[in-house]
Amino acid sequence: MERGVGLAIWNFAAGTLAQRIRRCAAEGFDFISLIGRDAASLSRGQCPDVEEALLETSLAVTIHAGMMSGCDLVPAEILLDDFKSFIDWHDRTGRLACVHYDAARSRGGEFLSSHMRQVLSEILECSAGAGVKVGVEDWPITQEQFAECEDLSRYEHFGLLIDLGHLNIRLRRRYGLDSPFPVDAARDFFRQLPLPVNELHLHNNNGERDQHAPLSNGNADMSTLARILAEAGTTCLATVEIVPAWSGIDEDQGWREACAAAGFWRQAFVRPIS
């Protein structure tokens, strides 16, 4: 499942989580992505209906947690305790593919590198050999950021979650909304990443704000991004992260767009467009 496609299931609200999991399986997704709080409940045995739904399907799981709660840092011991419960659950089920975190930032937006390095050091050490990949969304993506955590690269399971919607905004701020999609800049971005890509978040936007829109609704060239990744030999999971409420569509349309995104990405990334 190195190039499997999953759904960020927390962006959909209709039905129970167990029902949404079964729908993901029926729609042909390879895995589901759980938000941290749902994953913590699952891993501690607090939602047996969700575990039953997962065990009845062939779906794997990724987890997207956070190093902050609102504007406050989550204490390292809480993050580690939750992570250990994730690994314990994986030891029982073999279903967990990777765990990624939203980055810790100051109120001014700066990365809190020392906090992230401390947390990751403990998490990576306790998961060495578990078969679960670990990282942070969109950090470290520059050599300067990497220098602050370079010692962690000794862990083979340390990598990146790259959000393609965020990348579009980053590129558009540099090259302008009315410019053609900056193919060379996108290629350079992936070529210069200091760590391997474990997982992608798939959604589109207008280049100005984080709309989490369907892949066809925005000015990111998703076909080109897929080709760049495939040509580079990248093998990673891809999570459709459409948010119906943010992109002006209802949940039924959201499901249809998510399925269309999965089909598109399989065609473009697994079998690159010539």
C-alpha positions in Angstrom: 0.0 0.0 0.0 2.9 2.3 -0.6 0.8 4.5 -2.9 -2.6 3.9 -1.3 -5.3 6.6 -1.1 -7.3 7.3 2.0 -9.8 9.8 3.4 -9.5 12.3 6.3 -12.6 11.0 7.9 -12.8 13.7 10.5 -14.0 16.2 7.9 -17.3 14.3 7.5 -20.0 14.3 10.2 -23.0 12.4 8.9 -23.5 9.0 10.7 -21.3 7.5 13.3 -17.5 7.1 12.9 -18.0 3.3 12.5 -20.6 3.9 9.7 -18.2 6.3 7.9 -15.4 3.7 8.1 -17.6 1.1 6.4 -18.5 3.6 3.8 -14.8 4.3 3.1 -14.3 0.6 2.6 -17.3 0.4 0.3 -16.1 3.3 -1.8 -12.8 1.7 -2.3 -10.4 3.7 -0.2 -7.3 1.9 1.1 -7.2 3.5 4.5 -8.8 6.1 6.8 -7.1 9.0 8.5 -8.2 9.6 12.1 -7.8 12.8 14.1 -5.8 12.4 17.3 -8.7 12.4 19.8 -10.6 9.7 17.9 -7.4 7.7 17.6 -6.7 8.0 21.3 -10.2 6.7 22.1 -9.9 3.8 19.7 -6.4 2.8 20.9 -7.6 2.7 24.5 -10.6 0.5 23.8 -13.2 3.3 24.4 -15.1 2.8 21.1 -15.5 -0.9 20.3 -17.9 -0.2 17.4 -15.1 1.7 15.6 -12.6 -1.1 16.2 -15.1 -3.7 15.0 -15.7 -1.7 11.8 -12.0 -1.5 11.2 -11.4 -5.2 11.8 -14.3 -6.1 9.5 -12.7 -4.2 6.6 -9.3 -4.2 5.0 -8.6 -0.6 5.8 -5.4 0.6 7.3 -5.1 3.7 9.5 -3.1 6.9 9.6 -3.4 9.3 12.5 -3.2 13.1 12.3 -2.7 14.5 15.8 -1.5 17.9 17.1 1.3 19.2 19.2 -0.9 22.1 20.3 -4.4 22.5 21.8 -5.6 25.9 20.7 -2.7 28.3 21.5 -1.2 26.1 24.1 1.5 23.4 23.8 0.3 19.9 24.6 2.8 18.6 27.3 5.3 16.2 25.9 4.3 13.5 28.4 0.7 13.5 27.2 1.8 13.3 23.5 4.1 10.4 24.4 1.4 8.6 26.4 -1.1 8.9 23.5 1.5 7.7 21.0 2.4 4.7 23.1 -1.3 3.7 23.1 -1.3 4.1 19.2 1.7 1.7 19.0 0.1 -0.8 21.5 -3.0 -0.8 19.2 -0.9 -1.4 16.2 0.9 -4.3 18.0 -2.5 -5.9 18.4 -4.0 -5.2 15.0 -1.2 -4.4 12.5 -3.3 -1.7 11.0 -1.4 1.6 11.7 0.7 3.0 8.8 1.8 6.4 10.1 1.3 9.1 12.7 1.8 12.7 11.9 1.4 15.9 13.9 0.5 19.5 13.2 3.5 21.6 14.0 4.0 23.5 17.3 4.1 27.2 16.7 4.4 30.4 18.8 1.7 33.0 18.8 3.7 34.8 16.2 3.8 31.7 13.9 7.4 30.6 14.4 8.1 26.9 14.7 8.8 25.7 18.2 11.6 23.5 17.0 13.0 22.6 20.4 9.7 21.3 21.7 9.0 19.3 18.5 12.5 17.8 18.6 12.0 16.7 22.2 8.7 15.1 21.5 9.9 13.5 18.3 13.0 12.1 19.9 11.0 10.2 22.5 8.3 9.1 20.0 10.8 7.9 17.4 12.8 6.0 20.0 9.8 4.1 21.4 8.6 3.2 17.9 11.8 2.1 16.3 11.2 -1.2 14.5 7.4 -1.0 14.9 6.7 -0.5 11.2 4.9 2.9 11.8 6.2 6.1 10.1 6.3 9.3 12.1 6.6 13.0 11.2 5.2 16.5 11.2 3.1 18.3 8.6 5.2 20.6 6.5 8.2 20.6 8.9 11.2 20.5 8.4 11.0 21.4 4.7 14.2 23.6 4.5 17.8 22.9 5.3 17.6 25.5 8.0 14.7 23.8 9.7 16.3 20.4 9.2 19.5 21.6 11.0 17.5 21.9 14.2 16.5 18.2 14.2 19.1 16.6 12.0 20.0 14.0 14.6 16.5 12.5 14.3 17.2 11.5 10.7 19.0 8.5 12.1 15.5 7.0 12.5 14.5 5.5 9.2 10.8 6.0 9.9 11.1 9.7 10.4 9.7 11.6 7.4 7.2 14.3 6.3 3.6 14.9 5.7 3.4 17.3 2.8 0.1 19.2 2.3 -0.3 20.0 -1.4 -3.0 22.7 -0.7 -0.6 24.5 1.6 2.2 24.1 -1.0 0.0 25.8 -3.6 -0.5 28.8 -1.3 3.2 29.0 -0.6 4.1 29.0 -4.3 1.3 31.5 -5.2 2.6 34.0 -2.6 5.9 33.9 -4.3 4.8 33.8 -8.0 1.4 35.4 -8.0 -2.2 34.2 -8.4 -2.4 35.0 -12.1 0.9 33.3 -13.1 1.0 29.8 -14.6 1.5 27.1 -12.0 5.2 27.3 -11.2 6.3 23.8 -12.2 10.0 24.3 -11.8 9.5 25.7 -8.3 7.3 22.8 -7.3 9.9 20.4 -8.7 12.7 22.2 -6.7 10.6 22.1 -3.6 10.3 18.3 -3.6 13.9 17.8 -4.8 15.3 19.9 -1.9 13.2 18.3 0.9 15.6 17.0 3.6 13.5 14.0 4.6 11.4 11.4 2.7 7.7 12.0 2.2 5.5 9.6 4.2 2.1 11.0 3.4 0.4 13.7 1.3 -2.7 15.7 2.0 -4.8 16.2 -1.2 -7.0 19.2 -1.6 -7.0 22.4 -3.7 -7.6 26.1 -3.2 -7.5 29.5 -4.9 -3.9 30.2 -3.8 -5.1 32.7 -1.2 -6.7 30.7 1.6 -6.9 27.2 2.8 -10.2 26.1 1.3 -9.7 22.3 1.4 -11.6 22.2 -1.9 -12.0 19.4 -4.4 -9.0 18.8 -6.6 -10.7 20.3 -9.6 -11.6 23.5 -7.8 -8.5 25.6 -7.5 -5.3 26.7 -9.2 -2.9 24.0 -8.0 -2.0 21.8 -11.0 -2.5 18.4 -9.4 -1.7 16.5 -12.5 1.7 18.2 -12.6 2.3 17.6 -8.9 1.5 13.9 -9.3 3.9 13.7 -12.2 6.7 15.4 -10.3 6.3 13.0 -7.4 6.0 9.9 -9.6 9.0 10.9 -11.7 11.0 11.4 -8.5 10.2 7.8 -7.5 8.3 9.0 -4.4 6.2 6.2 -2.7 3.9 7.5 -0.1 0.3 7.4 1.1 -2.1 10.1 0.0 -5.0 11.3 2.1 -7.9 13.2 0.6 -8.5 16.1 2.9 -11.5 17.8 1.4 -13.7 19.8 3.9 -17.2 20.1 2.4 -18.2 22.9 4.8 -15.2 25.0 3.8 -15.6 24.6 0.1 -19.3 25.3 -0.2 -20.6 21.8 -0.9 -22.8 19.4 1.1 -21.6 16.1 2.6 -23.0 14.0 -0.3 -21.2 16.1 -2.8 -18.1 15.9 -0.5 -18.2 12.1 -0.7 -18.5 12.2 -4.5 -15.6 14.7 -4.8 -13.5 12.6 -2.4 -14.1 9.5 -4.4 -13.3 11.4 -7.6 -10.1 12.7 -6.0 -9.0 9.2 -5.1 -9.7 7.9 -8.6 -7.8 10.8 -10.1 -4.8 10.4 -7.8 -4.5 6.7 -8.5 -4.5 7.4 -12.2 -2.1 10.3 -12.0 0.3 9.1 -9.3 0.2 5.3 -9.3 0.0 5.2 -13.1 1.6 8.6 -14.1 0.0 10.5 -16.9 2.3 10.4 -20.0 
